[in-house]
Amino acid sequence: MPKIKTKRAAAKRFSTTGTGKLKRNKAYKSHILTKKTTKRKRNLRKAAMTDATNVKNMKKVLPYC
């Protein structure tokens, strides 16, 4: 059976933790930041775990991560 190619766009955005969960960065932090509060921007800096509903699809896209 041939190897499966990794989707490079997804590989740049997601990383695997030691326990096998997928870590991602939060959205809405790139522009139009003046109207967002400091607290909101600070919370957007923190990494988040990928939701359980998306994990099955993400494992297909990232077979070796």
N, C-alpha and C positions, 0 to 999 in steps of 0.2 A: 504494500500500500504506500502511495506517495506521501511525502511530507505535506503538511498544511501550511500555507503562507499566513503570516501574521499581518493583520491590517495595521500598517505603520502609523496611521493617524491616531488610532486607538492606543497603540503602544506608547505614544508620546504623552497621552493624556491620563492614562491609568497606570498604577503600579500595584504590585501585590505585597501584602503584609506578610509577616512571618507565619501567621495562622491561615493564610490563603484567601483572605478577604481582599476586595479591590478598593483601593484608595483613589480618590479623585479630588480635584480642586473645585471650588465653588464658582459659579458664573456671576455675572453682573459686577465685575470688578475692573473692567477695562476702560470705560469712558462714561461721561455724564456723572462724575463723582461729586460735583458741587452740591447737588440737591440731596445727596445721601448723607445720613448722619455719621459721625465719627464711630459711634458704637456699631452701626450696621456695616461700615467698611472694615472695621476691626474683626468682626465675626466672619466676614467673607474671606479673610486671609487664611483661616483655619481649614485644614483638609477635612473631607467628609468621606464616609463609606458609601459605596455604590448600593442602591436600594436592592432588596432581595428579588424584586420583580424583574430587574434587568440583568441579574447575575448570569442566568442561563445563556442569554444572547452574548454577553461579554466574554464568557468562557469559549464560545465558538470563534469569536473574533480574535481572541488572544489565546491560542491553544497552548503555548509554551510558557506563559507567564505565571 
